[in-house]
Amino acid sequence: MPDPLLPRLKQLIVETLRLEEVAPADIADNEPLIGGGLSLDSIDALELVVRMEREFGIKIASSEEARQALASVAALAAYIRERGDPARLPT
């Protein structure tokens, strides 16, 4: 069964960063978010961190932790599942 968190994260990425030319389904689960096909930069990463913290009740404490969490959509999903508020996760 597919992880319902993955499409939710892709939708949040598109919304948060206003990626008008990108459909959530076009974002690969294991594609690097920073420096990958989406060409996200450090400002984009900061915006995503803030949105993920608000959305899922996580706290990303350092830039190194953010780099690991934002390695890909799959990595972000794993990070959120491990540290997020279970009540805020899609089922």
C-alpha positions, 0 to 999 in steps of 0.5 A, a space after each residue: 500500500 502506498 504511503 499517503 504521506 508522500 503525495 501530501 508532502 509533494 503537494 505541500 512542496 508545490 504549494 509552499 514554494 509556488 511551483 506553478 509549472 510543477 505537478 506534485 506527481 512530477 516530483 520523484 520520491 527519491 530525487 534530491 530536493 536541494 540541488 536536484 531537478 527542482 533547483 531548490 536553494 537555501 531560501 526554499 529549504 528554509 521555507 519548507 522547514 518552517 512549513 513542515 514544522 507547522 504542519 507536522 509538529 516537528 522541530 528541525 534543530 540545525 542546518 545539518 538536520 534540515 539537509 538530511 531531512 530534505 534529502 528527498 521526499 522519501 527522506 522527509 517522509 521518514 523524518 516526519 514519521 519518526 519525529 512528527 505528531 502522529 495525529 497530524 499524519 495522513 492515514 
